[in-house]
Amino acid sequence: MRPIPRSRLPHSVSYSKFDDSGRDSDYETAITVRYVRVEENSTLIRDVNGNILKGATLLTYDNVTSDPQGVVFAMQDKVVLNVGLANEASLKVVATGNADGTVPHHQEVILQ
């Protein structure tokens, strides 16, 4: 499968990985992830277990085109949309498209 062209991935987000390794759970330092697509969805989306996620936002990350490469989204990670703009939104990852643990061609991440 070919990579998604950068022209189809027009957005940038700030991404913080959830760090639960110590006594105090916190987020790691945020990084900017470029060349992603963010789509607000007004229809119902179901997670891997069939639960309905209302008002969810879908983030598409291409494992070749998006920068930096090698980002693997996990539950409870934090994504900040529209960095630097007035309508900044901080969302948490609630489901990922790679439930079997493998890293596919691209990741579809549901944010809430």
C-alpha positions as CSV (number, residue, x, y, z in Angstrom):
1,M,0.0,0.0,0.0
2,R,1.4,3.4,-0.9
3,P,1.8,6.2,1.7
4,I,-0.9,8.9,2.0
5,P,0.3,12.0,0.2
6,R,1.2,15.0,2.4
7,S,-1.5,17.1,0.5
8,R,-4.1,14.8,2.2
9,L,-2.6,15.3,5.6
10,P,-2.9,19.1,6.2
11,H,-2.9,19.3,10.0
12,S,-0.4,19.4,12.8
13,V,-1.0,18.4,16.5
14,S,0.8,18.4,19.7
15,Y,1.2,14.9,21.1
16,S,2.1,13.8,24.7
17,K,2.6,10.2,25.6
18,F,1.1,9.1,28.9
19,D,3.8,8.0,31.3
20,D,2.6,5.6,34.0
21,S,6.0,4.2,35.0
22,G,6.5,6.0,38.3
23,R,4.5,6.8,41.4
24,D,3.0,9.9,39.9
25,S,1.4,9.3,36.5
26,D,2.0,12.2,34.1
27,Y,2.5,13.1,30.5
28,E,5.9,13.3,28.8
29,T,7.1,16.5,27.0
30,A,4.8,17.3,24.1
31,I,6.1,16.9,20.5
32,T,4.6,18.4,17.3
33,V,3.4,15.8,14.9
34,R,3.0,17.2,11.3
35,Y,1.2,15.8,8.3
36,V,-1.8,14.3,10.0
37,R,-5.5,14.6,9.2
38,V,-8.0,15.6,11.9
39,E,-11.7,15.1,11.2
40,E,-14.5,16.0,13.6
41,N,-17.2,13.5,13.3
42,S,-20.9,14.1,14.0
43,T,-21.9,10.5,13.4
44,L,-21.6,7.7,15.9
45,I,-18.3,5.9,16.1
46,R,-17.8,2.6,17.9
47,D,-14.5,1.5,19.5
48,V,-13.0,-1.9,19.2
49,N,-15.3,-3.3,21.9
50,G,-18.4,-1.9,20.2
51,N,-19.0,0.9,22.7
52,I,-20.4,4.1,21.1
53,L,-18.1,7.2,21.3
54,K,-20.3,10.3,20.7
55,G,-18.7,13.4,19.3
56,A,-15.4,11.7,18.7
57,T,-12.6,13.2,16.5
58,L,-10.7,11.0,14.1
59,L,-6.9,11.5,13.8
60,T,-5.2,9.8,10.8
61,Y,-1.4,9.3,11.1
62,D,0.6,7.8,8.2
63,N,3.6,5.7,9.3
64,V,5.7,6.9,6.3
65,T,4.4,10.4,5.5
66,S,3.7,11.9,8.9
67,D,6.6,13.6,10.8
68,P,8.2,12.4,13.1
69,Q,8.0,8.7,12.1
70,G,7.6,6.0,14.6
71,V,4.9,7.5,16.8
72,V,2.6,4.8,18.2
73,F,-0.5,6.1,19.8
74,A,-1.8,4.4,22.9
75,M,-4.7,4.7,25.3
76,Q,-4.7,7.8,27.5
77,D,-2.1,9.7,25.4
78,K,-3.0,13.4,25.0
79,V,-3.4,15.2,21.7
80,V,-3.8,19.0,21.4
81,L,-5.5,20.2,18.3
82,N,-4.9,23.6,16.5
83,V,-1.7,24.4,18.5
84,G,-1.4,28.2,19.0
85,L,-5.0,29.0,18.0
86,A,-7.8,30.2,20.1
87,N,-9.8,27.0,19.7
88,E,-7.2,24.7,21.2
89,A,-8.7,21.4,22.3
90,S,-7.0,18.8,24.5
91,L,-8.2,15.3,23.8
92,K,-7.3,11.8,25.0
93,V,-6.8,8.7,22.9
94,V,-9.7,6.3,23.5
95,A,-9.2,3.8,20.7
96,T,-6.6,3.0,18.0
97,G,-7.0,1.2,14.7
98,N,-4.2,-1.3,15.6
99,A,-5.9,-3.4,18.3
100,D,-3.8,-6.5,17.6
101,G,-0.5,-4.7,18.5
102,T,0.9,-4.5,15.0
103,V,1.9,-1.2,13.3
104,P,-0.1,-1.0,10.1
105,H,0.3,1.3,7.1
106,H,-1.4,4.1,9.0
107,Q,-3.1,4.6,12.3
108,E,-6.6,5.8,12.8
109,V,-6.9,7.2,16.3
110,I,-10.2,8.1,18.0
111,L,-10.0,11.1,20.3
112,Q,-12.4,12.3,22.9
